[in-house]
Amino acid sequence: MSYLIHLLCPQCNNHFDSAVVQTFCQNCQSPLLPQYNLTTAADFLEKEQIKVRSRGTWRWRELLPVLNPDYMLSLGEGDTPLLPQIRLGKYLGLRNLYLKEEGLNPTGSFKARGLAVAVSRALELGINRLIIPTAGNAGGALAAYAALGGVSATIIMPKDTPAANLIESRMAGASIELIDGLISDAGKSAAQKALNEGWFDVSTFKEPYRVEGKKIMGYELAETFNWHLPDVIIYPTGGGTGLVGMWKAFNELKELGWLKTDILPRFVAVQAVGCAPVVRAFESGASTCEYWARASTLATGLRVPKSFADRLILKVLKESKGIAIAVSDQEIIKAQRLLATLEGIFACPEGAATLAALKKLVDAGWVKSEEQIILFNTGTGLKYLDRIDTSITSEN
């Protein structure tokens, strides 16, 4: 059973009925976040039960929003490895450096986590036509889970989306629309089609359930560290679903009484120099982000001019005593090669950006040598082969 009770707007604190189809709080223009009866869950649910279940997202089913197990779609997402970065740690002077390898998820990225839960809940609520704007990986994930669930999917992508994302989406039977512009332009098109043609929009934070799939990354980290938490989590931040989701997960675990510490990790939101609305807002002390004009970066997942969850992202950074930092495309490329040559991990540009940011944080003394630090590689570099600079790969 799920302990889901309602949806909450974090801005006005109004409750929304989770038993019917919901999108976001229209009054506050805010995402809705699923809430659970954690008091009751703490009485009946034990973390030891979860640990011995079959691996994957749905072993946490009581803390996820799907009530009927018949609707729980899975392609094997979740329980990705947390890899010690021994050689990289020595290079940087860090004793406890780890990388969460999300590229091993179905469809090659962490987007599988969120879409597995969102599509499952959509099915349970009777929705069978899904539309998404995407920079690439979310489209492939939606296509795969929509195919598994037997529902229709339309994916709207910028024309310069990596070829692998386009091919995998078409292979799974999704309808594709390529547009001039960025994901923000794709988002406007998706919203219009949803209004005019009856599609349900599963854009980042425009529906309540993708964040629940992403929060499982936080549960997994806590379990791996025996219910302690790392000191620092460095996370590539475009829409911010994973960052918000993990912060939600840690607070849920705290309320359940499962954590052995009251100290939560410091979050680092990593963006690209060519598209850094969160960094600019964080540095100015603002509570919202301004739209980033002429966004440009090779890390397509970071090319998000303004997240719908900007207030939540900035709130997490403030509450966690974290920071936002921008890195250049050249720094990303160098970090991508460094990670591959030292640890054998071919990271996506967004994942490599976290290493580029870590190098800056080490130089600034913001992280300490003994701290437990987590990098997130959010997807496999194999999906970006048409973007790789061959002059970089041929260096000795």
Buried (B, 14 or more C-beta within 10 A) or exposed (E): EBBBBBBBBBBEEBEBEBEEBBBBBEEBEBBBBBBBBBEEBBEEBEBEEBEEEEEBBBBBBBBBBBBEEEBBBBBEBBBBEBBEBEEBBEBBEBBBBBBBBBBBBBBBBBBBBBBBBBBBBBBBBEBEBBBBBBBBBBBBBBBBBBBBBEBBBBBBBBEBBBBBBBEBBBEBEBEBBEBEEBBBBBBBBBBEBBEEEEBBBBBBBBBBBBBBBBBBBBBBBBBBBEEBBBBBBBBBBBBBBBBBBBBBBBBBBBBBEBBEEEEBBBBBBBBBBBBBBBBBBBEEEBEEBEEBEEBEBBBBBBBBBBBBBBBBBBBBBEEBEBBBBBBBBEBBBBBBBBBBEBBEBBBBBBBBBBBBBBBBBBEEEBBBEEBBBBBBBBBBBEBBEEBBBEEEEEEE
